[in-house]
Amino acid sequence: QVQLVESGGGLVQAGGSLRLSCAASGRTFSIATMAWFRQFPGQEREFVAASSWRYGPTYYADSKKGRFTISRDSAKNTMYLQMNSLKPEETTVYYCNAQVRSYVYWGRGTQVTVSS
């Protein structure tokens, strides 16, 4: 099994930045890819960015390119999401996941609030 814990969310003004972290534990050697999603009330989870756990490449939703950067520190078993130029409409809960073969593990999420 793999356990994921997100952190780094909080309150930021519009145009500001936050760096989210996703710490993985357990059978981390079995992780193939990790990704960030977000979920707005009443909607399905929305893809933000993804990365191969060991070698790259990285993938982004089109609207996030240039503002969001996904990165990883394999030694710390942690994945990051740097978010710049945040907008109030991006206020929601952000989740990370890890894919191990055909199974996907999820963290509990971290709240990001962008004030106008």
Stockholm file with secondary structure:
# STOCKHOLM 1.0

chainA/1-116         QVQLVESGGGLVQAGGSLRLSCAASGRTFSIATMAWFRQFPGQEREFVAASSWRYGPTYYADSKKGRFTISRDSAKNTMYLQMNSLKPEETTVYYCNAQVRSYVYWGRGTQVTVSS
#=GR chainA/1-116 SS CEEEEEECCEEEETTCCEEEEEEEEESGGGCCEEEEEEECTTSCCEEEEEEESSSCCEEECGGGTTTEEEEEEGGGTEEEEEECSCCGGGCEEEEEEEEETTEEEECCCEEEEEEC
#=GC SS_cons         CEEEEEECCEEEETTCCEEEEEEEEESGGGCCEEEEEEECTTSCCEEEEEEESSSCCEEECGGGTTTEEEEEEGGGTEEEEEECSCCGGGCEEEEEEEEETTEEEECCCEEEEEEC
//
